[in-house]
């Protein structure tokens, strides 16, 4: 065999050996490494998105690296992302964990997957090979989850307020309240102007003085009535027959007298109530003072009282005369 042919045969043999070696490396390249690594089990995760997750990304549980990502791909039957991972079997991970994808750092685009038990849920079971977990992308998650829940609640509240037109109704209520306050201010100014009028004060004082005089006169009439009643009781035995004849007239006079006294009592009560409210400066008294008919009503009441007093005086005189006539009989 010539030297040329030998070189060709050697070259082909070396090339074939290299091809076989490359195939063996590709086929069984990780077999020696498995002899020095922990046993691992495959799991799957399903997420809406997986920014920053790629082959080799770490998987953490309670801050401990328990595995790595081996493949990230889109789901063929929907808008989901499928993530395959290998978890070391020596780690005891609860079966009710969920996966949260967190971005690592403010600048970097890489992300890691954290296996966490939901809040207010006790860990249970053990994660098995081939399990499928639900994954949620949370990004940096600088703020606590409570802030995110509060933001959602505030958003819902804001939407509800917009739909129910709370702001519009509040504006309308404020405008209405402002109008009522302005009206109340004008009313107070009017009442103050009326009460501050010197002529009105003088008239009111005169009316109150007349009411006091009428009250004193009524008291004197009451005393006289008591004396007259005593005299009538003294001559009741001797004038029984006469009183029986005049009973009808006396009853009518008594009815009229009681009616007059009731009117006087009502007028006095009303007048005393008005006087007390005006002295105390209450708003109701101011409103009554604002009524232009008050002065006329007081004058009319005074005239009525004067007429009543005159009638009572005539009745007293008549009774005294009749009593004198009875004594003569």
C-alpha positions in Angstrom: 0.0 0.0 0.0 1.4 3.3 -1.0 1.9 6.2 1.5 -0.8 8.2 -0.1 -3.4 5.5 0.4 -2.3 5.0 4.0 -2.8 8.7 4.7 -6.3 8.5 3.2 -7.2 5.5 5.3 -5.8 7.1 8.5 -7.7 10.3 7.8 -11.0 8.5 7.2 -10.5 6.5 10.4 -9.8 9.6 12.4 -12.8 11.4 10.9 -15.1 8.5 11.6 -13.8 8.3 15.2 -14.5 12.0 15.7 -18.0 11.6 14.4 -18.7 8.6 16.7 -17.2 10.6 19.6 -19.4 13.6 18.9 -22.5 11.4 18.8 -21.5 9.7 22.0 -21.0 13.1 23.7 -24.3 14.3 22.5 -26.1 11.1 23.5 -24.4 10.4 26.8 -22.7 13.7 27.7 -24.7 14.3 30.9 -24.5 10.8 32.1 -21.2 11.2 34.0 -22.5 14.5 35.5 -25.6 12.7 36.8 -23.4 10.5 38.9 -22.4 13.7 40.9 -25.8 15.4 41.1 -28.9 14.9 43.3 -32.0 13.1 42.0 -34.4 15.4 40.3 -38.1 15.1 39.3 -39.9 17.0 36.5 -42.8 19.3 37.2 -44.8 21.7 35.0 -46.1 25.2 35.5 -48.8 27.2 33.6 -48.7 31.0 33.5 -50.2 33.9 31.6 -46.8 35.3 30.9 -43.2 34.6 31.9 -41.0 37.6 31.3 -37.4 36.9 32.2 -37.8 33.1 32.6 -35.6 30.9 30.4 -33.7 27.7 30.5 -31.5 27.6 33.6 -33.6 30.1 35.7 -33.6 29.1 39.3 -36.5 27.8 41.3 -36.7 28.8 45.0 -38.7 27.6 48.0 -38.4 29.6 51.2 -35.3 31.3 49.7 -33.5 28.0 49.0 -32.6 27.0 45.4 -34.5 23.7 44.9 -34.4 23.3 41.1 -34.1 25.0 37.7 -36.1 25.7 34.6 -35.3 23.5 31.6 -37.8 24.8 29.0 -40.2 27.7 28.4 -42.7 27.5 25.5 -46.1 28.8 24.4 -49.1 26.4 24.9 -50.3 25.1 21.6 -54.0 25.2 22.6 -54.4 28.6 24.3 -52.9 31.9 25.4 -50.8 30.4 28.1 -47.1 29.8 28.8 -45.8 26.3 29.7 -42.8 26.0 31.9 -40.9 22.8 32.5 -38.6 22.5 35.6 -36.6 19.9 37.5 -36.9 19.9 41.3 -34.5 18.1 43.6 -36.2 15.2 45.3 -34.4 15.6 48.5 -36.3 18.8 49.3 -39.7 18.3 50.9 -42.0 20.8 49.2 -45.8 20.9 50.0 -48.2 19.9 47.3 -50.4 23.0 47.7 -47.7 25.5 46.6 -48.2 28.0 43.8 -45.5 29.5 41.6 -44.7 33.2 41.6 -42.5 34.7 38.9 -40.4 37.6 40.3 -38.0 39.8 38.4 -34.6 39.8 39.9 -33.3 43.4 40.3 -34.5 46.7 39.0 -32.2 46.7 36.0 -31.8 43.1 34.9 -34.4 41.3 32.9 -33.9 37.9 34.4 -36.5 36.3 36.7 -36.7 33.5 39.1 -39.6 31.3 40.2 -40.6 31.1 43.9 -42.7 28.3 45.2 -45.0 29.6 48.0 -47.9 28.4 50.1 -50.9 30.8 49.8 -51.5 33.0 52.8 -53.8 31.7 55.6 -53.3 28.1 54.2 -51.4 25.4 56.0 -48.8 23.4 54.0 -50.1 19.9 53.2 -48.9 16.9 51.3 -45.7 16.7 49.2 -45.0 17.8 45.7 -44.9 14.8 43.4 -43.2 14.2 40.1 -45.2 15.4 37.0 -47.3 17.8 39.1 -48.7 20.9 37.3 -48.6 24.2 39.2 -50.3 27.5 38.6 -47.8 30.3 38.1 -48.4 34.0 38.5 -46.2 36.8 37.3 -45.7 39.4 40.0 -42.7 41.4 38.6 -40.5 43.2 41.1 -43.2 43.2 43.9 -41.6 46.1 45.7 -44.7 46.8 47.7 -46.5 44.2 49.8 -49.4 42.3 48.3 -51.8 44.2 50.6 -51.1 47.4 48.7 -52.1 45.7 45.5 -55.3 44.5 47.1 -56.0 48.0 48.4 -55.4 49.4 44.9 -57.9 47.0 43.5 -60.5 47.9 46.1 -60.0 51.6 45.5 -60.3 51.1 41.8 -63.6 49.3 42.3 -64.8 51.9 44.7 -63.9 54.7 42.2 -65.7 52.9 39.4 -68.8 52.4 41.6 -68.8 56.1 42.5 -68.6 57.1 38.9 -71.4 54.8 37.9 -73.7 56.0 40.7 -72.9 59.7 40.0 -72.0 60.3 43.6 -69.9 63.4 42.8 -72.7 64.9 40.7 -75.2 64.4 43.5 -72.8 65.8 46.1 -72.3 68.9 44.0 -76.1 69.4 43.7 -76.5 68.9 47.5 -73.8 71.5 48.1 -75.4 74.0 45.8 -78.8 73.5 47.4 -77.3 73.8 50.9 -75.5 77.0 49.9 -78.8 78.5 48.6 -80.6 77.5 51.9 -77.7 79.1 53.9 -78.0 82.3 51.9 -81.8 82.4 52.4 -81.2 81.9 56.2 -78.7 84.7 56.2 -81.1 87.1 54.5 -83.9 86.1 57.0 -81.6 86.7 59.9 -80.6 90.1 58.5 -84.3 91.0 58.0 -85.2 89.9 61.6 -82.3 91.9 63.0 -83.3 95.0 61.1 -86.9 94.7 62.4 -85.9 93.9 66.0 -83.3 96.8 66.0 -86.0 99.3 64.9 -86.5 101.7 67.9 -90.2 102.2 67.0 -90.8 98.5 67.0 -89.1 98.2 70.4 -91.2 101.0 71.8 -94.4 99.5 70.5 -93.5 96.1 71.8 -92.7 97.5 75.2 -96.0 99.3 75.3 -97.9 96.2 74.3 -96.2 94.2 77.0 -97.0 96.9 79.6 -100.7 96.7 78.5 -100.5 92.9 78.9 -99.1 93.3 82.4 -101.8 95.8 83.4 -104.5 93.5 82.0 -103.0 90.7 84.1 -103.1 92.8 87.3 -106.7 93.8 86.6 -107.7 90.2 86.1 -106.1 89.3 89.4 -108.0 92.0 91.1 -111.2 90.9 89.5 -110.5 87.4 90.7 -110.1 88.6 94.3 -113.4 90.5 94.0 -115.0 87.4 92.6 -113.8 85.5 95.6 -115.3 88.1 98.0 -118.5 88.1 96.1 -118.7 84.3 96.3 -118.2 84.5 100.1 -121.1 87.0 100.4 -123.3 84.8 98.2 -122.5 81.8 100.4 -123.5 83.9 103.6 -126.9 84.8 102.3 -127.5 81.5 100.4 -129.9 80.1 103.1 -132.1 83.3 103.1 -132.0 83.9 99.4 -132.5 80.3 98.2 -135.9 80.8 96.7 -134.7 84.0 95.0 -131.7 82.3 93.6 -133.8 79.5 92.3 -135.8 82.0 90.3 -132.7 83.8 89.1 -130.8 80.6 88.6 -131.2 80.6 84.9 -129.9 84.1 84.6 -127.0 83.4 86.9 -126.1 80.3 85.0 -125.9 82.2 81.8 -123.9 84.9 83.4 -121.6 82.3 84.9 -121.1 80.6 81.6 -120.2 83.9 80.0 -117.9 84.6 82.9 -116.1 81.3 82.6 -115.8 81.7 78.8 -114.3 85.2 79.4 -111.9 83.8 82.0 -110.8 81.0 79.7 -110.1 83.5 76.9 -108.1 85.7 79.4 -106.1 82.6 80.5 -105.3 81.6 76.9 -104.4 85.2 76.0 -102.1 85.4 79.1 -100.4 82.1 78.4 -99.8 83.1 74.8 -98.5 86.5 75.8 -96.2 85.1 78.5 -94.8 82.5 76.0 -94.1 85.3 73.5 -92.6 87.5 76.1 -90.2 84.7 77.3 -89.1 83.9 73.8 -88.5 87.6 72.9 -86.5 88.1 76.2 -84.3 85.0 75.4 -83.7 86.1 71.8 -84.8 82.9 70.2 -85.2 82.6 66.4 -88.9 81.8 66.6 -89.6 85.1 68.5 -87.7 86.9 65.7 -89.8 85.3 63.1 -93.0 86.3 65.0 -91.6 89.9 65.3 -91.1 89.8 61.6 -94.8 89.3 61.1 -96.4 92.7 60.5 -99.7 91.5 62.0 -98.2 91.1 65.5 -98.7 94.7 66.6 -102.3 94.8 65.3 -102.9 91.5 67.1 -101.5 92.8 70.4 -103.6 96.0 70.1 -106.7 93.9 69.4 -105.9 91.6 72.3 -105.5 94.7 74.6 -108.8 96.1 73.4 -110.5 92.7 74.0 -109.0 92.6 77.5 -110.2 96.1 78.2 -113.7 95.2 77.0 -113.6 92.1 79.1 -112.5 94.0 82.1 -115.3 96.5 81.6 -117.8 93.7 81.3 -116.5 92.0 84.5 -116.7 95.3 86.4 -120.3 95.8 85.3 -121.1 92.3 86.3 -119.4 92.8 89.7 -121.4 96.0 90.2 -124.6 94.3 89.2 -123.9 91.4 91.6 -123.2 93.8 94.4 -126.5 95.6 93.7 -128.5 92.3 93.6 -126.8 91.2 96.8 -127.8 94.4 98.5 -131.4 94.0 97.3 -131.5 90.4 98.6 -130.4 91.6 102.0 -133.1 94.2 102.0 -135.7 91.4 101.3 
